[in-house]
Amino acid sequence: MRYEELAEQPCSITRPLVILGDRWTLVILKYCFAGVRRFNAFQSALGISRSRLQDRLDRLIDHGILVKQKAAVGAYEEYRLTSKGHDIYPILMAIRDWGDTYMAPEGPPVEYRHRGCSGAAHVRLECDCCAEELTARDIEPEPGPGLRFAAGQAAG
């Protein structure tokens, strides 16, 4: 299967990877959540080529994750997270939790704390019915309406 065909797969894990699946995009989003908004600030923080950065920012705009707008102060434009973009935060935090566990032998390089009480922030997978915490062993995938629709389209 070619990379371009992944976006057409009836899979809600595969489809987002077409947008988010390269390291630069996730790092750009990490910086967005840290308050970086200007092209030059991204470029100097990341040290990547201007064309690659522009490509990733344009892709995030095309998919409604970022919006480019005139800055409140100054004559420049800035990149801002949309609601869709803010919804990516738990994904980054899940990656961070995994990285802290398996790739930070000296301990977490950054601790993310709840402003309200200073408790540590972590991602938790839970059942929406009983609120029990879940692992992969507790979950049974089953066909959803999107897969049934895709199967109907293929047959028709």
Secondary structure, 3 states (H helix, E strand, C coil): CCHHHHHHCCCCCHHHHHHHCCHHHHHHHHHHHCCCCCHHHHHHHHCCCHHHHHHHHHHHHHCCCEEEEECCCCCCEEEEECHHHHCCHHHHHHHHHHHHHHCCCCCCCCCCECCCCCCECCCCCECCCCCCECCHHHCCCCCCHHHHHHHHHHHC
